[in-house]
């Protein structure tokens, strides 16, 4: 008999976990039963929000994720900790037979990503990366239009992301490369790399990148040129010290163009007419998809392979910038 309720443990009760907790609490098939954070007060706060009652002791809260996993009756964990800890926490959870949802970036190296995919497959567990654009109606519409041949063959792509990331990250763990494993590119930029690869479904072959840190220890600005298979080219601009957040993706095909901008999507047909779709697909989110995958109701819409593809691409960017040369993706080995 399959599961009817999913017992969840939360690893990491900081800022990024807030939205996930809210969504999980509103899924009827979920029991959130245990919480881990190195700051025990944060774990207790999450526990109070879920149980809506006072606990006199430390029931169901932990500083060590291993203790939580070993002590509680869990089916799955959700990992919302700083980047460098994702691999150890996800690997231990998968090895213990738990399903795993992990925030982006999934891990910090290609080797770590491959090991997670290996153990998830071996244990038949769900490994889902929280890339929320996969669930956004604008991006789902664009992906469906591309797959249906609605813009013909893709020829060029241009993507940019601007964010006041430097101000937000100053004084926090994201500015420490030993914990963050990188700057704006590894953090918010992870979404941009992922959505590019997810939308076009083409193999990247070669990358040339420039990186600027300004006066901090991690990257803030990145400019990237990409050559894909089938002679498709892309440019990516990531600005980590902008005055206002914004994002845009343009995909040019032989029979049309797609433009996804902040809060909107439209496409141009072969006659040059710009069209705004009258209806978009239904929205979802990684948390709902994670539970439905565990219960056998849906396919994984942001699987671990996406995390592997992103970190391989990211490592090529950093190497290109460091060595000031084009880097072929097949140079990024285990």
Secondary structure, DSSP 4 states (H G I P E B T S, - for coil): ---SSEEEEEE--STTHHHHHHHHHT-TTEEEEEEE-SSHHHHHHHHHHHH-S--SS-TTEES-HHHHHHHS--SEEEE-S-GGGHHHHHHHHHHTT-EEEEPSSS-SSHHHHHHHHHHHHHTT--EEE--GGGG-HHHHHHHHHHHTTTT-SEEEEEEEEE--HHHHHTTSGGG-HHHHSSSTTTTTHHHHHHHHHHHH---EEEEEEEEE-TTSSS--EEEEEEEEGGG-EEEEEEESS-SS-EEEEEEEETTEEEEEETTEEEEE-TTS-EE--S--PPP--HHHHHHHHHTTSS--SSBHHHHHHHHHHHHHHHHHHHHTS-EEGGG---
